[in-house]
């Protein structure tokens, strides 16, 4: 699968990647896709049970599994690559279908939040959402009682680099103190 490893698909592909308690041959995480290449031992009954359990586990997390045999990869690599590219295109279409959530603002204004999800059927089970502090929406939805704290938090976030925001433990500590 040299074409996969040499980035000829145009996406980041991780080889022998752990997802939960399982390891998949190739993972294209950006598109919730796992590619498995099965050898002869996959015909054994125990391995079939294991493969089915792994596929069910991945399905639960919205990860599509595509399986190929070694023979398919060796004898018809172009078809294998085209199948993977089609799955990526399908995943792209899913990810580009946003939900538009609307809420009445303080006045007559309607506030909209565009949400991208691969599982729109689960949106009704959402308990909370996190939005980027850079969004203008933050200023429109903050309550008058939280204005000072929200403004302090936004200023603090804006003073950080993206790398710092993603990695610092202070971020989580700040949230615990500022927004109990």
GROMACS elastic network, one bead per residue, 0.5 to 0.9 nm:
[ bonds ]
;  ai    aj funct       b0    kb
    1     4     6  0.54632   500
    1     5     6  0.65699   500
    1     6     6  0.88040   500
    1    73     6  0.71427   500
    1    74     6  0.85918   500
    1    77     6  0.77402   500
    1    81     6  0.88311   500
    2     6     6  0.59209   500
    2     7     6  0.86663   500
    2     8     6  0.87560   500
    3     6     6  0.52240   500
    3     7     6  0.65457   500
    3     8     6  0.53891   500
    3     9     6  0.73109   500
    3    77     6  0.87220   500
    3    81     6  0.77891   500
    4     7     6  0.55389   500
    4     8     6  0.60220   500
    4     9     6  0.62511   500
    4    13     6  0.69012   500
    4    26     6  0.85427   500
    4    81     6  0.78734   500
    5     8     6  0.76173   500
    5     9     6  0.88498   500
    5    12     6  0.89823   500
    5    13     6  0.69697   500
    5    14     6  0.82795   500
    5    15     6  0.78120   500
    6     9     6  0.82365   500
    7    10     6  0.55687   500
    7    11     6  0.64731   500
    7    12     6  0.68626   500
    7    13     6  0.72934   500
    8    11     6  0.78959   500
    9    12     6  0.81541   500
    9    13     6  0.84646   500
    9    81     6  0.78148   500
    9    84     6  0.83350   500
    9    85     6  0.68752   500
   11    28     6  0.73537   500
   11    30     6  0.80001   500
   11    88     6  0.89415   500
   12    27     6  0.85547   500
   12    28     6  0.63468   500
   12    29     6  0.79378   500
   12    30     6  0.77669   500
   13    26     6  0.64126   500
   13    27     6  0.57059   500
   13    29     6  0.76416   500
   14    17     6  0.58642   500
   14    25     6  0.82364   500
   14    26     6  0.55267   500
   14    27     6  0.50576   500
   14    28     6  0.64927   500
   14    29     6  0.80510   500
   15    24     6  0.76178   500
   15    25     6  0.56814   500
   15    27     6  0.64696   500
   16    23     6  0.59378   500
   16    24     6  0.54668   500
   16    26     6  0.58467   500
   16    27     6  0.76440   500
   17    22     6  0.83237   500
   17    23     6  0.53177   500
   17    24     6  0.54657   500
   17    25     6  0.66827   500
   17    26     6  0.65347   500
   17    27     6  0.61908   500
   18    21     6  0.68684   500
   18    22     6  0.55886   500
   18    24     6  0.63597   500
   18    27     6  0.86538   500
   19    22     6  0.54208   500
   19    23     6  0.59656   500
   19    24     6  0.72079   500
   19    27     6  0.86682   500
   19    58     6  0.79044   500
   20    23     6  0.79294   500
   20    57     6  0.86175   500
   20    58     6  0.85816   500
   21    54     6  0.87427   500
   22    54     6  0.66622   500
   22    57     6  0.87093   500
   22    58     6  0.88019   500
   23    26     6  0.87555   500
   23    54     6  0.88874   500
   24    27     6  0.64801   500
   24    34     6  0.64571   500
   24    35     6  0.69978   500
   24    36     6  0.63431   500
   24    54     6  0.89781   500
   25    34     6  0.74511   500
   25    35     6  0.61297   500
   25    36     6  0.51805   500
   25    37     6  0.66874   500
   26    33     6  0.84427   500
   26    34     6  0.57332   500
   26    36     6  0.65410   500
   26    37     6  0.85938   500
   27    30     6  0.88262   500
   27    31     6  0.89808   500
   27    32     6  0.78316   500
   27    33     6  0.59840   500
   27    35     6  0.63133   500
   27    36     6  0.88621   500
   28    31     6  0.58390   500
   28    32     6  0.62214   500
   28    33     6  0.50820   500
   28    34     6  0.61431   500
   28    35     6  0.80371   500
   28    88     6  0.85559   500
   29    33     6  0.60830   500
   29    34     6  0.77756   500
   29    63     6  0.84366   500
   30    33     6  0.77811   500
   30    91     6  0.87423   500
   31    34     6  0.89664   500
   31    63     6  0.82048   500
   31    64     6  0.87745   500
   31    87     6  0.84168   500
   31    88     6  0.61823   500
   31    89     6  0.88194   500
   31    90     6  0.87691   500
   31    91     6  0.53175   500
   31    92     6  0.68738   500
   31    95     6  0.80767   500
   32    61     6  0.86835   500
   32    62     6  0.66719   500
   32    64     6  0.62504   500
   32    65     6  0.87832   500
   32    88     6  0.88426   500
   32    91     6  0.74348   500
   32   118     6  0.88630   500
   33    62     6  0.86475   500
   33    63     6  0.53247   500
   33    65     6  0.60290   500
   33    66     6  0.76280   500
   33    84     6  0.88696   500
   33    87     6  0.77873   500
   33    88     6  0.77230   500
   33    91     6  0.82023   500
   34    58     6  0.85139   500
   34    63     6  0.67244   500
   34    64     6  0.61031   500
   34    66     6  0.62696   500
   34    67     6  0.85111   500
   35    64     6  0.84876   500
   35    65     6  0.58585   500
   35    67     6  0.59589   500
   35    68     6  0.77601   500
   35    84     6  0.80054   500
   36    65     6  0.71650   500
   36    66     6  0.61489   500
   36    68     6  0.62196   500
   36    69     6  0.82774   500
   37    66     6  0.86221   500
   37    67     6  0.59144   500
   37    69     6  0.54085   500
   37    70     6  0.60351   500
   37    72     6  0.89333   500
   37    73     6  0.78255   500
   38    41     6  0.77333   500
   38    42     6  0.58927   500
   38    43     6  0.87649   500
   38    67     6  0.69993   500
   38    68     6  0.60818   500
   38    70     6  0.59389   500
   39    42     6  0.57458   500
   39    43     6  0.80284   500
   39    68     6  0.89344   500
   39    69     6  0.60701   500
   39    70     6  0.55252   500
   39    71     6  0.83620   500
   40    43     6  0.57898   500
   40    44     6  0.79256   500
   40    69     6  0.82361   500
   40    70     6  0.81163   500
   41    44     6  0.55171   500
   41    47     6  0.69943   500
   41    48     6  0.89840   500
   42    45     6  0.78725   500
   42    46     6  0.84512   500
   42    47     6  0.53180   500
   42    48     6  0.60191   500
   42    51     6  0.79028   500
   43    46     6  0.86347   500
   43    47     6  0.69239   500
   43    48     6  0.64851   500
   44    47     6  0.53846   500
   44    48     6  0.62583   500
   44    49     6  0.88855   500
   45    48     6  0.50772   500
   45    49     6  0.63900   500
   45    50     6  0.87417   500
   46    49     6  0.52001   500
   46    50     6  0.62996   500
   46    51     6  0.86704   500
   47    51     6  0.59835   500
   47    52     6  0.84689   500
   48    51     6  0.50558   500
   48    52     6  0.60784   500
   48    53     6  0.85851   500
   49    52     6  0.51825   500
   49    53     6  0.62410   500
   49    54     6  0.86439   500
   50    53     6  0.51409   500
   50    54     6  0.61527   500
   50    55     6  0.86128   500
   51    54     6  0.50454   500
   51    55     6  0.60746   500
   51    56     6  0.85501   500
   52    55     6  0.50958   500
   52    56     6  0.61199   500
   52    57     6  0.85339   500
   53    56     6  0.51296   500
   53    57     6  0.61099   500
   53    58     6  0.86590   500
   54    57     6  0.50508   500
   54    58     6  0.62115   500
   54    59     6  0.85405   500
   55    58     6  0.51521   500
   55    59     6  0.60334   500
   55    60     6  0.86640   500
   55    63     6  0.86685   500
   55    64     6  0.82972   500
   55    65     6  0.66060   500
   56    60     6  0.62944   500
   56    61     6  0.89791   500
   57    60     6  0.52989   500
   57    61     6  0.69728   500
   57    63     6  0.87857   500
   58    61     6  0.53154   500
   58    62     6  0.65139   500
   58    63     6  0.51496   500
   58    64     6  0.71036   500
   58    65     6  0.74783   500
   59    63     6  0.52452   500
   59    64     6  0.62588   500
   59    65     6  0.77292   500
   60    63     6  0.74473   500
   61    64     6  0.89056   500
   62   118     6  0.77375   500
   62   119     6  0.76512   500
   64    87     6  0.86254   500
   66    83     6  0.86566   500
   66    84     6  0.78301   500
   66    87     6  0.85817   500
   68    71     6  0.80986   500
   68    72     6  0.61486   500
   68    73     6  0.68529   500
   68    80     6  0.75608   500
   69    72     6  0.52073   500
   69    73     6  0.65263   500
   69    74     6  0.87259   500
   70    73     6  0.51968   500
   70    74     6  0.61305   500
   70    75     6  0.84912   500
   71    74     6  0.50721   500
   71    75     6  0.57605   500
   71    76     6  0.79286   500
   72    75     6  0.52968   500
   72    76     6  0.53888   500
   72    77     6  0.67967   500
   72    79     6  0.84066   500
   72    80     6  0.71853   500
   73    76     6  0.56410   500
   73    78     6  0.84299   500
   73    79     6  0.84970   500
   73    80     6  0.64120   500
   73    81     6  0.88955   500
   74    77     6  0.61288   500
   75    78     6  0.89226   500
   76    79     6  0.55854   500
   76    80     6  0.65464   500
   76    81     6  0.89141   500
   77    81     6  0.61257   500
   77    82     6  0.85340   500
   78    81     6  0.51386   500
   78    82     6  0.61246   500
   78    83     6  0.86165   500
   79    83     6  0.60936   500
   79    84     6  0.86355   500
   80    83     6  0.51405   500
   80    84     6  0.63688   500
   80    85     6  0.87047   500
   81    84     6  0.51297   500
   81    85     6  0.61572   500
   81    86     6  0.86393   500
   82    86     6  0.61229   500
   82    87     6  0.86369   500
   83    86     6  0.51303   500
   83    87     6  0.63319   500
   83    88     6  0.87224   500
   84    87     6  0.50826   500
   84    88     6  0.62446   500
   84    89     6  0.86798   500
   85    89     6  0.61956   500
   85    90     6  0.86443   500
   86    89     6  0.50109   500
   86    90     6  0.61956   500
   86    91     6  0.85574   500
   87    90     6  0.50322   500
   87    91     6  0.61232   500
   87    92     6  0.85645   500
   88    92     6  0.60944   500
   88    93     6  0.86681   500
   89    93     6  0.62984   500
   89    94     6  0.87242   500
   90    93     6  0.51651   500
   90    94     6  0.63772   500
   90    95     6  0.87753   500
   91    94     6  0.50814   500
   91    95     6  0.62165   500
   91    96     6  0.86257   500
   91   118     6  0.82102   500
   92    95     6  0.51449   500
   92    96     6  0.61372   500
   92    97     6  0.88440   500
   93    96     6  0.51886   500
   93    97     6  0.65659   500
   94    97     6  0.55340   500
   94    98     6  0.85572   500
   94   116     6  0.88543   500
   94   117     6  0.77503   500
   94   118     6  0.58422   500
   94   119     6  0.87810   500
   95    98     6  0.72898   500
   95   116     6  0.61929   500
   95   117     6  0.60597   500
   95   118     6  0.56593   500
   96   116     6  0.68657   500
   96   117     6  0.83270   500
   96   118     6  0.88395   500
   97   115     6  0.88357   500
   97   116     6  0.66490   500
   97   117     6  0.76026   500
   97   118     6  0.82552   500
   98   114     6  0.61174   500
   98   115     6  0.53581   500
   98   117     6  0.67053   500
   98   118     6  0.89839   500
   98   120     6  0.86511   500
   99   113     6  0.81965   500
   99   114     6  0.57467   500
   99   115     6  0.51143   500
   99   116     6  0.63762   500
   99   117     6  0.77082   500
   99   120     6  0.74992   500
  100   112     6  0.64372   500
  100   113     6  0.57841   500
  100   115     6  0.62682   500
  100   116     6  0.88866   500
  101   111     6  0.81742   500
  101   112     6  0.55617   500
  101   113     6  0.51553   500
  101   114     6  0.63002   500
  101   115     6  0.73211   500
  102   110     6  0.64730   500
  102   111     6  0.55051   500
  102   113     6  0.64793   500
  102   114     6  0.88066   500
  103   109     6  0.86879   500
  103   110     6  0.56915   500
  103   111     6  0.51768   500
  103   112     6  0.65678   500
  103   113     6  0.86344   500
  104   107     6  0.75516   500
  104   108     6  0.69792   500
  104   109     6  0.60985   500
  104   111     6  0.59607   500
  104   112     6  0.88230   500
  105   108     6  0.65274   500
  105   109     6  0.51055   500
  105   110     6  0.54441   500
  105   111     6  0.58407   500
  105   140     6  0.72928   500
  105   141     6  0.72114   500
  106   109     6  0.70230   500
  106   110     6  0.87912   500
  106   140     6  0.81147   500
  106   141     6  0.81612   500
  107   110     6  0.83241   500
  111   137     6  0.75809   500
  111   140     6  0.80343   500
  111   141     6  0.84754   500
  112   137     6  0.83405   500
  113   137     6  0.81311   500
  116   119     6  0.89648   500
  116   120     6  0.85253   500
  117   120     6  0.59679   500
  117   123     6  0.86279   500
  118   121     6  0.88465   500
  119   122     6  0.57651   500
  119   123     6  0.73943   500
  120   123     6  0.54112   500
  120   124     6  0.84403   500
  121   124     6  0.72244   500
  121   125     6  0.87765   500
  122   125     6  0.55642   500
  122   126     6  0.72188   500
  123   126     6  0.54526   500
  124   127     6  0.85238   500
  126   129     6  0.74364   500
  130   133     6  0.89539   500
  131   134     6  0.84620   500
  131   135     6  0.74012   500
  131   137     6  0.85649   500
  131   138     6  0.77904   500
  132   135     6  0.57695   500
  132   138     6  0.80591   500
  133   136     6  0.80840   500
  133   137     6  0.85579   500
  133   138     6  0.63290   500
  133   150     6  0.89261   500
  133   153     6  0.82709   500
  133   154     6  0.57221   500
  133   157     6  0.74234   500
  133   158     6  0.82629   500
  134   137     6  0.84742   500
  134   138     6  0.75946   500
  134   154     6  0.74941   500
  134   157     6  0.87743   500
  134   158     6  0.78847   500
  135   138     6  0.57840   500
  135   139     6  0.80586   500
  136   139     6  0.57661   500
  136   140     6  0.68853   500
  137   141     6  0.62294   500
  137   142     6  0.85867   500
  138   141     6  0.55088   500
  138   142     6  0.60932   500
  138   150     6  0.83544   500
  139   142     6  0.56740   500
  139   143     6  0.88730   500
  139   147     6  0.83811   500
  139   150     6  0.85588   500
  139   151     6  0.85855   500
  140   143     6  0.85689   500
  142   145     6  0.82406   500
  142   146     6  0.64607   500
  142   147     6  0.62019   500
  142   150     6  0.72568   500
  143   146     6  0.53744   500
  143   147     6  0.62368   500
  144   147     6  0.52770   500
  144   148     6  0.84331   500
  145   148     6  0.77893   500
  145   149     6  0.86738   500
  146   149     6  0.54241   500
  146   150     6  0.59783   500
  146   151     6  0.84755   500
  147   150     6  0.52269   500
  147   151     6  0.60138   500
  147   152     6  0.85775   500
  148   151     6  0.51523   500
  148   152     6  0.61610   500
  148   153     6  0.86035   500
  149   152     6  0.51029   500
  149   153     6  0.61316   500
  149   154     6  0.86210   500
  149   178     6  0.66722   500
  149   179     6  0.78443   500
  150   153     6  0.50655   500
  150   154     6  0.61148   500
  150   155     6  0.85577   500
  150   178     6  0.87813   500
  151   154     6  0.51554   500
  151   155     6  0.61353   500
  151   156     6  0.85504   500
  152   155     6  0.51627   500
  152   156     6  0.61139   500
  152   157     6  0.86375   500
  153   156     6  0.50233   500
  153   157     6  0.61315   500
  153   158     6  0.85445   500
  153   174     6  0.83065   500
  153   175     6  0.84317   500
  153   178     6  0.80712   500
  154   157     6  0.51017   500
  154   158     6  0.60698   500
  154   159     6  0.86405   500
  155   158     6  0.51197   500
  155   159     6  0.63289   500
  156   159     6  0.52488   500
  156   160     6  0.68852   500
  157   160     6  0.53907   500
  157   161     6  0.82293   500
  157   162     6  0.89880   500
  157   165     6  0.70228   500
  157   171     6  0.84444   500
  158   161     6  0.76731   500
  160   163     6  0.79916   500
  160   164     6  0.58731   500
  160   165     6  0.60225   500
  161   164     6  0.51514   500
  161   165     6  0.61879   500
  161   166     6  0.87117   500
  162   165     6  0.50485   500
  162   166     6  0.62758   500
  162   167     6  0.87074   500
  163   166     6  0.52748   500
  163   167     6  0.62360   500
  163   168     6  0.83670   500
  164   167     6  0.52442   500
  164   168     6  0.55331   500
  164   171     6  0.88662   500
  165   168     6  0.60191   500
  165   169     6  0.89021   500
  165   170     6  0.89965   500
  165   171     6  0.68753   500
  166   169     6  0.88165   500
  166   171     6  0.83981   500
  167   170     6  0.88428   500
  167   171     6  0.82770   500
  168   171     6  0.57742   500
  168   172     6  0.77802   500
  169   172     6  0.54673   500
  169   173     6  0.64164   500
  169   174     6  0.86628   500
  170   174     6  0.58422   500
  170   175     6  0.84756   500
  171   174     6  0.51650   500
  171   175     6  0.63808   500
  171   176     6  0.88139   500
  172   175     6  0.51306   500
  172   176     6  0.63335   500
  172   177     6  0.88260   500
  173   176     6  0.51246   500
  173   177     6  0.63627   500
  173   178     6  0.85602   500
  174   177     6  0.52218   500
  174   178     6  0.58003   500
  174   179     6  0.80321   500
  175   178     6  0.52326   500
  175   179     6  0.54816   500
  175   180     6  0.74890   500
  176   179     6  0.57598   500
  176   180     6  0.55743   500
  177   180     6  0.59993   500
